[in-house]
């Protein structure tokens, strides 16, 4: 005989709505009552029906997630952390990978999320008409990366401040030939490379260091791209004594290029990255640490809070902390190498 939510409610001495809130992790139920209901449900062999819950609440118990690069470390780390929060709360994830302009155009033209999700987490920066399209869904919206967006709660970091700390660290060590491995914003309108480049230029100007365009190379935010970029920098007529890589993955590629040229960091070239990738400590990479997984978890928690407290005013923007992590790949310039 199938056990219903009414059976659990009678056995626990509470209402069916209390059982529903308790088993779905919703507020309004004390820990003691929640534990009691959970124990009763387990003893009766009760399994909640997702379809029945959806019909009763009008919810799909699904969160839509849109990403530009599902296979890249930053985005996969954010996604994994967010999915764990959603899963714990009883929600499924409907993932859309918009890695090309064609896929992106098709998605926002059809908007397949409509009536299929209770909320949306965006890991890309939408254009104005895309913002309007997502807002038309009438569900809570959270974004990671980028600045304030109307109708969204944006979780992220201050990219410019982080890059300023990185370049300032190299300047304070005494470096004057400072290269940068960056990336293009491309067709996905990613503002991070723009903000970090501007910080690089600002610190050079504030320090009285003339900007040399030959010391800027695109590394495509990948390890291979970082290796190619460092190889080009080493081939310059006056190579840099220090390099700021806008991501740790590009910094890892830069370190590999140095090894292949029989050079070392920081003896020959100082290298600093950005992210505090899980392998950064293994490589001794000096970097700017940001809570990548923390941003995913925070964005997910904020979405769930909006779903459980629809009358509350959500924050427009949440800034996560960043800090400089000193390791072995940066040091004052080698006096035997010309500045």
N, C-alpha and C positions, 0 to 999 in steps of 0.2 A: 504494500500500500504506500502510495506517495505521500510524504510528509509535506504539509503546506506551512506557509508563514503563520497562518492562524493557529495551527497546532503548536508551533513554537511559542507564540504569544500566550496561549492558554497555559502551557506548561511552565512558562517563566513568570506568569502573573502580570504581564504588561500588555500594552496595545500592539497591534500589528505594525503601526507606524514607528513605534519605538524599536521594534525588532529590525525593521528596515533600516532605520538610521544607524543602529548599533552595528549591524553586519556590513554596512557600506562605509563605516568609518566617519559618519557625519557627526557634526556637533550636536549638542543638546542632550547627550546621554552621558551619565557619569561613568567613570572607569569601572566602578563596582558593578553597576547594572550591565555595562557592556560585557564584562567578563562572565557574568551570570548567563546572559543571553547566548554568548558564544559557546559556553559549556553545554547549555540545554540543546542548542542547535546541533552540536556535534554528537551528543548522546542520542538524538533522534534521527541522525543521519540526514539532516536537512541540507539541501543545496539550493541556493537562491537561483531563480530563473531570470536570466538577463533580459529576455524578451518581455516578461511580465513586469519587471522593474521599469523598463523603458516605457511601456504603455502607461504605467501608473504615473510616472514622473514627467513624461514628455521628453525625456533625455535619451540620447543614444549611447551614453557612457563611452564615447570615443572622442579623442583629441586629435585634431588635424595638425600635422607638422609639415612645414615646407622648408626645404634646405637647398642651397646652391651646389654643395659638394658633399654628398653623403659619405664618400670614401676618404676624405681628408681628416687628419687627426683632430683639429680643433672642433669641426662640426660633428664628427662621430663621438667625441668625448662629451660635448654638450648634449647631444641626442641621447646617449646612453644614460647620463645622469637624470635627464628629464623623464625618460621612459621608466626608470626605476621608481620615481615619485608617482607617476601616473598609475603604474601597475599596482603599487601598494595601496592606492586609493580605489582600485577596482575599475580603472579606465584602460581601454585599448588605445593604440596609436595608429592613425592612418597617415602614412608617410608619402610625401610627394617630393621627388628629387628633380629640381628644375635646373639641371646643369648646363642647359643650352638655351640660347635665345628662343629657339623654336618651341622647346618644352615649356618655357616660361609663358610665351604668348598663348600657347594652346591652353595652358592651365587657367590663366586669367580671363580668357575668352569664354571657356566653358564653366569655370568655377565649380568643379565637381564636388567640392566640400559642402555645398548647400544642402541643408537638411540631413546631413550625414554626421556632423560633429557638434559637440557642445561648446567647443572653444578652439582657438587656433594659436599655435606657437610658430612664429616666423623666424627663421635663421637667415633671411635675406633682407635687403633693404628695398622695400617696394617704392615704385614711382607713384606720383600723385593719383593717377587713375587706378593703380593697383591698390592703393590705400582705400580709395572709395569702394572698390569692389569687395575688399575684405570686410570693410565696415558694414556693407549691405547684408552680410550674413546675419547680423544681429546677435553675435556671440562675443564673449570676452576675447580680447586679442592681446598677445604679449609678443614682444620682439627682442631679439638679441643682436647686438651690433647696431651702430648708427646712433643718430641723435633723436630728439623727441619726435614722436609721430602722433598726430591727432587721432584719438580713439584707441591708442595702444598704451600699454605699460611697457617701457623699454628698459631692459636689464643689460648693463654693460660696464665698460670701464672708460677712463679718460685716456684714450690712445695718445693724444698729444702730450699729456703730462708724462706718460710712461716713456715715450720716445725721447722726450727732453731729458729725463733722468739718465737714460742710456748714453746719449751723446755727451751730456754734461760730465758723466763719469769718465769718458775717454779724454775730454778736454782737461779735466782736473788732474788726470794722470800725466799730462804734459804733451799729449798728441796734437799735432797740427795738420797732418795729412790724414784725414778721416774719410774713409769710403763708406758707402751705404749700399746694401743689397736690398732691393725693394720689390714691389710687385705692382702690376697695373690693376686699376679698378675694373677695367674691361667692361663688357656689356652687362654685367650683373650689378653695376653701380655700387660697388663696395667702397666705402669711404675710408676704411682703415689705412690703406697705403697712402692716401692723400694726406690724412691727418699726421701720420708718422713722418712722412717726408717733410711736411711743413715744419714740424718740430725740429727736425735735423737742420733745416735751413735757418731757422730762428736761432738755434744755439750757436751755429757757426757765425752768424752775423753778430750776435751779442758778444762773442768771444774775439771778434776782430779777425776771423779766419775767412779768407776769400774762398768762395764756393767754386769748386772745379767740377764741371759737368762730367768730365771723364771718370770721376770717382763714384758716379752713380750707375748701377747696373741692375737690370731687372732679373730677379731670381725666381719669379713665378710661384713664390711661396711653396716650393718643394725642395727636397734634398738635392735632387739632380740639378734643379735650377740654381740653387745656391752654389753648387760645385762649379757650374759653368760660369757663374757671375764672378766668383773669386778667381778663377783662372784668367778671366779678362782683366780683372783689377791687377793681378800680378804681372800682366803683360804691358801695363801702362808705362809710359816713359818715366814717370815718377810714381811708383806704387805707393799705396797708403801704408802707414805704420799701424793703423787701427781700422776696424770695420764694424759698423753697426748693421746687423742683419735684422730686418723687420719681423722675422719669426725664428724660432729655435730650429725648425727644420732646415731653413736656408742656412742658418749658422752651422748646422751639422755638415751640410754640404761644403761650406767654406772650409771647415776644419779638414775634411777629406781632401780637398784640393791642396791645402797646405802640405799635408802628409805626402801627397804624390809629387810635390815639388821639393821634397826633402826640407821642408820648413816646419817650424813649430809655433804654436801659440802658447804663451805670449812673447817668446824670445824674439821671433821675427815679425809677427803681426798679432796684435791684440784683436780678439773677436768677442763681441757681446751680442746676445740674442734677445728674443722677446717671447714670453709665454710661460717659461719654466715647465717645459715638456717633461714627461716622465723619464726620459733618457738624459736630460740635461745634467743631472747630478752625476750620473755614471761617466759622462764625458768631461766633467769639471767645467761646464760652460757657465760663464757669468751671464746673467740674464735679468730681464724684468719679469717678475712673477705675477701672473694673473690667475684668479680662481676659475679656470675653464669649466670644470665640472660643477663648481659652485654656481656659476651663472645659469647653467641648465637646470639645476635643482631649484634655484630661487625663482626662475621664470615659471617653472611648473607649479611650485607652491602658490605663487601669486595667481595663476589661472584657477587653481582649485579653490582658492579663497574667494575669488570673484563668483565662482559657481555656487559656493555654499553661503555667501553673504552678498547677494545681488544688489542690495540696497546701499552697501558701503561704497564710498568713493575710492576707486583704485588709484595708486600713485602713478604719476605720469612718467617718472624716470627713477631708476634705482641704480646708483653707482656702486660697483664692487671695488674693494681695495686692491692696490698694486704696490709692489715694492722691489727694490734692487736686491738681487741675490749675488753676492760676491763669491766667485769660485776661482779657478786657476787660469782662465784664458785671457785675462786682462792684467796689464802691468804697465809701468812707465815705458816709454819708447827706448829701444836699445840704442845706447849712445853711438854704436858703430854704424847704425843705419841713418842715412840722411833724412832730415825732416822736410 
